[in-house]
Amino acid sequence: MSWRERIAIALDIAKGMAALHFMNPPVIHRDLKSLNVFMVNRENRWSAKVADFGLSRSPDADMMT
């Protein structure tokens, strides 16, 4: 995998996290790791999708730890 592809994947992950944080109310993922990133190949371009929101919380939640 080239460095260009690696950087593009890192940017996809950052954009996904930014989208969650800018939601109203914002969502905090709390479990971002490689196993929670899905890779999709469309038209010979790999892209990353953030997944697994089992531990995600809104900052307004009463049980934030």
trRosetta pair geometry for C-beta under 8 A, 3 or more apart (Angstrom, degrees):
i j d omega theta_ij theta_ji phi_ij phi_ji
1 5 4.9 -113 -174 83 90 132
1 6 5.9 108 130 -57 114 89
2 5 4.8 100 58 6 78 99
2 6 7.0 -138 100 -4 44 88
3 6 5.4 -52 -146 37 38 115
3 7 6.2 38 156 -19 69 104
4 7 6.0 -55 -148 37 27 108
4 8 6.4 29 152 -20 62 108
5 8 5.6 -54 -147 36 32 114
5 9 6.4 33 154 -19 65 104
5 46 6.1 54 -163 47 110 120
6 9 5.8 -55 -151 35 30 110
6 10 6.4 30 152 -17 65 105
7 10 5.6 -52 -147 37 34 112
7 11 6.3 36 152 -19 65 105
8 11 5.7 -54 -149 37 31 112
8 12 6.5 37 150 -24 63 102
8 46 7.4 119 96 79 120 84
8 47 7.6 -80 143 -104 104 64
9 12 5.5 -47 -150 30 35 115
9 13 6.7 34 152 -17 64 102
9 39 7.6 -17 -129 -113 122 99
9 46 6.4 -18 -79 116 107 110
9 47 7.3 177 -107 -142 66 31
9 48 4.7 89 -159 -29 78 122
10 13 5.8 -54 -152 36 33 111
10 14 6.4 32 151 -17 66 107
11 14 5.5 -53 -144 39 34 112
11 15 6.1 36 156 -20 67 105
12 15 5.8 -55 -147 37 28 111
12 16 6.4 31 153 -21 63 106
12 47 5.1 163 -115 -165 153 76
12 48 3.9 139 97 47 128 90
12 49 7.5 -57 157 -60 119 39
13 16 5.7 -53 -150 34 31 113
13 17 6.5 28 154 -14 64 105
13 32 7.6 111 -178 -164 114 123
13 37 6.0 -29 -101 -118 113 134
13 48 5.0 -26 -57 106 81 143
13 50 6.2 108 -140 -67 66 98
14 17 5.8 -55 -148 39 32 108
14 18 6.2 34 153 -21 66 107
15 18 5.5 -52 -144 37 32 113
15 19 6.4 38 154 -25 64 102
16 19 5.7 -50 -151 30 30 113
16 20 6.8 30 151 -16 62 102
16 48 7.1 -104 -12 110 138 91
16 49 6.6 139 -97 -151 146 40
16 50 3.7 159 138 -3 142 117
17 20 5.7 -53 -154 34 36 112
17 21 6.3 30 152 -16 68 109
17 29 6.5 -74 -121 -11 88 135
17 32 6.8 1 -90 -92 124 149
17 50 6.3 130 -59 -69 66 161
18 21 5.7 -59 -145 41 33 109
18 22 6.0 20 160 -11 69 112
19 22 6.2 -64 -141 43 26 102
19 23 7.0 48 153 -47 59 91
20 23 5.9 -37 -161 -3 34 116
20 26 7.0 77 141 -170 63 73
20 27 4.3 -83 -173 71 95 101
20 28 7.5 139 138 -85 118 19
20 29 6.0 58 118 -51 168 94
20 50 7.2 -80 -30 92 130 150
20 56 7.6 -104 -163 -141 136 133
21 26 5.0 11 -160 -153 43 118
21 27 7.2 -103 -74 58 35 58
21 28 7.4 54 -98 -89 79 60
22 26 6.8 32 -48 -106 7 95
23 26 5.5 131 61 -114 75 39
23 27 5.5 19 47 -3 135 94
25 58 4.7 48 109 -150 131 122
25 59 7.0 -140 170 38 113 81
25 60 5.8 -67 -155 4 158 121
26 58 6.8 128 76 -144 54 70
26 59 5.9 24 70 -3 106 111
27 53 7.4 -22 174 -144 136 123
27 56 5.3 13 179 177 104 124
27 57 7.5 152 -155 78 62 24
27 58 6.3 -49 -101 -88 55 62
28 56 6.3 165 81 -154 48 70
28 57 5.5 -19 57 64 100 75
28 58 7.4 137 11 -119 86 14
28 59 6.2 93 -24 -63 121 77
29 32 5.1 64 105 -51 140 93
29 36 7.8 141 176 132 125 148
29 50 6.8 -77 -108 173 146 132
29 53 6.9 -92 -132 -117 71 72
29 55 7.4 54 158 82 50 89
29 56 5.3 -36 -125 -98 36 97
30 55 4.4 -117 92 124 117 108
30 56 6.0 173 23 -98 102 41
30 57 6.4 43 -23 12 141 94
31 36 6.0 119 117 -42 91 162
31 52 6.5 -83 95 116 123 112
31 54 7.1 -14 30 62 155 86
31 55 4.4 98 -25 45 123 133
31 56 7.7 -97 20 -55 97 66
32 36 6.2 -125 -132 75 38 129
32 37 7.8 49 -161 -53 77 99
32 50 7.0 -36 -117 -139 98 114
33 36 5.4 82 54 15 68 102
33 37 7.8 -137 100 -10 36 93
34 37 5.9 -62 -151 30 39 111
35 52 7.6 16 116 -3 82 159
36 50 6.8 22 135 -162 93 65
36 51 5.4 -152 -175 72 67 71
36 52 4.1 -99 -130 43 102 126
37 48 5.1 -12 -178 -166 113 110
37 49 7.0 146 -164 70 60 42
37 50 6.1 -33 -107 -102 73 50
37 51 6.8 156 -104 20 20 88
38 48 7.1 141 74 -160 46 55
38 49 4.4 -22 63 63 99 101
38 51 5.1 59 -17 -18 106 135
39 46 5.8 -16 -169 -163 104 105
39 47 7.5 152 -154 77 56 35
39 48 6.0 -30 -99 -101 64 65
39 49 7.8 -171 -76 19 17 80
40 46 7.2 142 75 -155 44 53
40 47 5.2 -24 64 63 95 86
40 48 7.7 171 19 -91 81 16
40 49 6.0 49 -13 -14 117 116
41 44 7.1 9 -178 -109 97 21
41 45 7.1 157 -152 71 58 34
41 46 5.4 -27 -96 -94 76 66
41 47 8.0 161 -88 18 30 68
42 45 6.0 -30 72 60 67 86
42 47 6.9 -17 23 12 103 114
52 55 8.0 20 142 16 89 86
53 56 4.0 -33 -166 4 85 132
57 61 4.5 -86 -174 18 108 151
57 63 7.4 -126 -129 78 142 82
57 64 6.0 165 126 -95 150 82
58 61 5.0 126 62 -35 76 92
59 64 6.8 29 -148 -84 46 151
61 64 5.4 124 78 -48 92 86
